[in-house]
């Protein structure tokens, strides 16, 4: 077999399939073999040695072009020897990309990225909201968050264009507007969106871009509890709301330390007024919570809704009405979730032990429970004084 001779570069010859070479050549703007031969001759990009003939000399350009044009018929299902040094160094980016895709296909590493390239992050988020978020307990809240993310500039990019650098820029912009905990929750949502797209929807992404960036530093644990006066002022302010369900919801939260989602998901089937207990289903599973006499009395006075929910009110309505009630009560920086903090702190002062508090709160560990119980050092000093 004839071989292409080596030059001063110490060129290494390698074998490629004829069909691969033909595919690569025709990927170059759809030019014919004759046009490629003429251009390669002029630029001296590549020398081809084939079984049965030597590459021609510069004096026989016509003969070289003719032989190259007939090479596919002569060498069908055989091999061509191509100069690796010149082929890699001089070949156009399109041809290099085509050969790279062929190598990935041969090694079983090729991934179809067409759907990811044609789908924007906004479309991906909407699909996630429809197929995944709708099955979650907190579907309403997550859908609101997804709709807000769809309005950002990041959502306009194609899925393959959402890189770690773009996510980092978006993260920094969000940190200037909201807290680090909020940004962390949004990144966790985005991360799960990409995970589902890769694992279940067949999007050809090599990695999850959210895993490539740093997460914001979490906020310090909140330590907000109400005194007796503030508690009564808050309940009175809730009574002024146009929606009559706001006050019962706030009273139930103060008495049971239940989460907002657990309260709104509660049905009359879950409430046993005879035993004074209620079954709450939350993110940590279901549990049975005790009802105080004040809470049980309040539940008995409530009308029964046709839907079966104890508190037939939406999350968004509750959020807006509660925020206005807190403002009317003159209380600063007190969120609805702080009601849970206040309730657990009061229950701890009643002398309930850790196991009893965990059964009420639904916390899986004592460390998490500790974040919700505020211990007043002054009150401990009084106890020590009585003990001595």
C-alpha positions, 0 to 999 in steps of 0.5 A: 500500500502506498503511503503519504510521506512525512514532512518536517512536522513529523506528521502522524497518519491515521485512518478514517472511514470513507463514509466519515470523510464524505460526511465531513466534506459535504458538511462544508457548505455543501460543496462538491468533491471537485470544489474541495479538491481545488481549494485544498490544492490551493491552500495545501490543507490536506494530502490524501493517500489512497489504496492503489495510487499516490497523491499527485505532484503539483505538476499534475493537478488535473490528474489529482482532482480527477482521481479524488473525484472518483475516490469514493467509488474506488474506495467504498467501504475501505480506508483513507489515510489522512495526514492528522497534523494538517487535517486538524490544524487547517480544517474548517471549524464546521468540519472539526465539529462534524468529526467531533460529533462522529467521534462521540457517536462512535464512543457512545457519548453522543447526546441529542441536544436539539430539544434543549437548544430549541427550548427556552428556560421559560418553556421549561419552567412552564412545563415543570409547573404543569407536570411536576409542581401541580402534584406537590402540596405547595403547588400554588406557592411554587407556581407563583414563584415559577411565574415570577421567574418566567418574567426575568431575562434569564428565562429568555435564554435557551436551555443550553445557553443557561451557563453557570456564569449567567446563573451567577449573575442572576443570583447576584442581581436577586441578592440585591432585591431579596434575602439569601434564603429566598435566592437559595429556595429559587436556586433549589427550584431551578436545580430540580427543574434541570434535574428533571429535564435531564433525567426524565425528559431527555434534555441533552445537558452535560451537567446541571448548571445550578450545581456549578455556582455557589449558594448564598449564605443562609440568613440568621435564624429569626428570633421574633416572639410577641408579648401579650399586648402585641398578641392581642393587638394582632388578633384585634387587627385581624378582626378588622379584615374584610375576609372573616377567615383571617382571624381564625387562621391566625388564632389556630396558628398561635395555638397549634404552631402549625405551618401555613400550608398545613392550616390551609390544607386542613379539612373537617375530616381531619379534626376530632373535636371530641378528642380535641386533636387534628391531623396535619399533613406537612412536608415532614409527614403527617402528625396529630396535634393537640387542640387547646380549649381556646382553639377547640372553642374557636373551631366549634364556632366556625361555619362548615364550608361546602368544600370541606376545608376548615379555612377556605382561603387562598394563600395569596389572600392570607398573605396580603390580609395578614400583612395589612393586619400586622401593619395596623397592629403596629408590629414591625417585622413579624411574618406569618411563619413567626407565629409558629416561633411564638407558639412553640416558645410559649408551649416550651414555657408551659413545661413541655419536654422536647419529645412533646414539643417535637410531636406538636411541631413536627420537627425531625431533630432537636436542632431544628426545634431549637431554632424555633424556641427562644429562651429568655435568660432573664426568665432562667435567672428567676427560675434559678433564684426560686430553685436556690 
